[in-house]
């Protein structure tokens, strides 16, 4: 085992930043959290060494300089700010043409630009999987209920669709019913996609004799694993159940399981399977 590292966790919403911190401590590292105002919840803010606005890059760099970490992890959800806000926030660090190029590249381009911005100031950005590998899904069923042969065939269809869409920066998840793709995740995220499926079901847009849908989630081909690895948690299970789905299938080693024990309990209560498939 190497020397303990100081890991700065730039924390967005949800419990995930705290789970990363706990995994770091379990590995003998020292986590310190910088909470993003407006995104990090009250518990994370209370435990944080500092709180900073997402559109205050100078403030973030100042806090990192004071903490002197060995690496930085970006963890938790955020909403992408508007282009004018980004341009204003980074005007002191990037010229207008550079900012325009980044914004034109979509969410992946913006995230890579944030990573580059932090690293050019001297701190390597690490993936959550590099400091907390135990949080990643493993192959096989987590629940008592397992996907049957029909589910497995639908999952293969979903995986093939995600692989085909990967070059277009569309999303990391979809809902599949038999051989039919019901919905594909876009910039609105998994929650909104599942709400859309639930609404289609309520309005009778889905046939009652269709096979129940399955949420399939995987990292995009070429995904920068330091940022935006896909994740599922207890809330995902609840929303999948509301959408009438049979289960959740995730790529082993590529998808983060948030609050794993509660996720499994929630799935068992709602009668869903949760399973990892070989990426």
KABELGI-V780564 format. One record per pair of residues at least 24 apart in sequence whose ideal C-beta (glycine too) atoms are under 6 Angstrom apart, sorted by the first residue. I is the first residue (numbers start at 1). J is the second residue. If there is no record, write none. Layout:
i=I j=J
i=I j=J
This chain:
i=4 j=28
i=4 j=29
i=4 j=30
i=5 j=29
i=5 j=70
i=6 j=30
i=6 j=69
i=6 j=70
i=7 j=31
i=7 j=71
i=7 j=73
i=7 j=131
i=8 j=32
i=8 j=64
i=8 j=67
i=8 j=69
i=8 j=72
i=9 j=33
i=9 j=73
i=9 j=75
i=10 j=34
i=10 j=74
i=11 j=35
i=11 j=40
i=11 j=44
i=11 j=75
i=11 j=76
i=12 j=36
i=12 j=39
i=12 j=76
i=12 j=77
i=12 j=78
i=13 j=39
i=13 j=76
i=13 j=77
i=14 j=76
i=14 j=77
i=15 j=258
i=15 j=259
i=16 j=75
i=16 j=76
i=16 j=258
i=17 j=44
i=17 j=75
i=17 j=76
i=20 j=73
i=20 j=75
i=20 j=128
i=20 j=132
i=23 j=132
i=24 j=131
i=32 j=67
i=34 j=63
i=39 j=78
i=55 j=85
i=55 j=89
i=61 j=121
i=64 j=123
i=69 j=123
i=71 j=124
i=71 j=126
i=72 j=118
i=72 j=123
i=72 j=125
i=73 j=126
i=73 j=128
i=73 j=131
i=74 j=227
i=75 j=128
i=106 j=169
i=108 j=169
i=111 j=227
i=111 j=228
i=112 j=224
i=115 j=226
i=125 j=226
i=127 j=225
i=127 j=226
i=135 j=256
i=136 j=253
i=137 j=250
i=137 j=252
i=137 j=255
i=137 j=257
i=137 j=276
i=138 j=252
i=138 j=276
i=139 j=252
i=139 j=276
i=139 j=278
i=140 j=276
i=141 j=275
i=142 j=264
i=142 j=274
i=143 j=264
i=143 j=267
i=143 j=268
i=143 j=273
i=143 j=274
i=145 j=273
i=146 j=273
i=147 j=247
i=147 j=273
i=147 j=275
i=154 j=178
i=154 j=214
i=155 j=216
i=155 j=249
i=158 j=216
i=162 j=218
i=166 j=220
i=166 j=221
i=172 j=217
i=172 j=220
i=172 j=230
i=173 j=217
i=174 j=216
i=175 j=213
i=175 j=215
i=176 j=214
i=176 j=216
i=177 j=210
i=177 j=211
i=177 j=213
i=178 j=211
i=182 j=213
i=191 j=239
i=194 j=239
i=194 j=243
i=197 j=243
i=198 j=242
i=198 j=243
i=201 j=244
i=212 j=246
i=213 j=245
i=214 j=246
i=214 j=247
i=214 j=249
i=215 j=240
i=215 j=245
i=215 j=248
i=216 j=249
i=217 j=250
i=217 j=255
i=218 j=251
i=218 j=254
i=219 j=254
i=229 j=256
i=230 j=255
i=231 j=256
i=231 j=258
i=233 j=258
i=233 j=259
i=233 j=263
i=234 j=259
i=234 j=262
i=234 j=263
i=234 j=266
i=237 j=263
i=237 j=266
i=237 j=267
i=241 j=270
i=247 j=272
i=247 j=273
i=248 j=274
i=249 j=275
i=249 j=277
i=250 j=276
i=251 j=279
i=252 j=276
i=252 j=279
i=253 j=279
i=254 j=279
